[in-house]
C-alpha cells in the first residue's frame, strides 16, 4: 500500500506551472526586460531634453505592477502546493477501504473484478457482458432479473475458456421488461483502494491494478473479507 506524488502539484498548480512558457517564468522575463529597457532609457536620455516626469512615473508604476505579478504568482504556487499535500493526506485515508466509483470499468488483478448494479422494478431479463480494453466482449452472463440490485463478481473466466489477463474491463448490462423495452441500469465498479497518486494535477486511486479518478468516488466503506 503506497501513497505517491508523481509531480507534487494539484490541478491549479499544474495550470500555473504548465501554461505556455509558465506564468512565473513569463512574468520574470517581462520583469527583467522591463527593468533593462527602463535602465537603458535612463542612461541614454538627452540631458537637454530629459524624460517627462509624468511619463517616468507611469513607467515606474508599470515596473511595480510587474513585480507584484511575480510575487503573487509565487504565493499562488505555494498555496496550491500546500493544498495538493492536504488532498494527498486526506485521500490516503481511503487506503484499505472498499470504494465504489461512478464508472463501469473495474480492475482484474489479484482480486476478481467487481461491480454493483441496480435497476427499477419491472425488468424481466438482465444480460451481462464483460468487455476488454479493445472493445471485445470476452464473457457473458445472465443475471437474476427478480432482484432490483446486486453485486457482480468476475474472476476472469472467459466464455471461450481460459482466464483473462489482468487489466481494466467494462461491465455492460442489457435489461428489458416483459414487452422488450429497455430498462435503465446503474453500474458502479467496486474495489479496495491500495494506493493514492497525484500526477499531472489529477488525483487517482489505485484499485486492483488500475487507476481510477478520485472524482468518480461515490461511496467508501470498510473492506469486506471477500474483497
Beta strands, then each sheet from edge to edge (+ up, - down):
strand 1: 2-5
strand 2: 97-101
strand 3: 105-108
strand 4: 113-119
strand 5: 123-131
strand 6: 137-143
strand 7: 149-154
strand 8: 167-177
strand 9: 182-183
strand 10: 185-199
strand 11: 202-207
strand 12: 210-213
strand 13: 217-222
sheet 1: 1+ 10+ 2- 13+
sheet 2: 1+ 10+ 4- 7+
sheet 3: 1+ 10+ 11- 12+
sheet 4: 3+ 8- 5+ 6-
sheet 5: 3+ 8- 9+
end
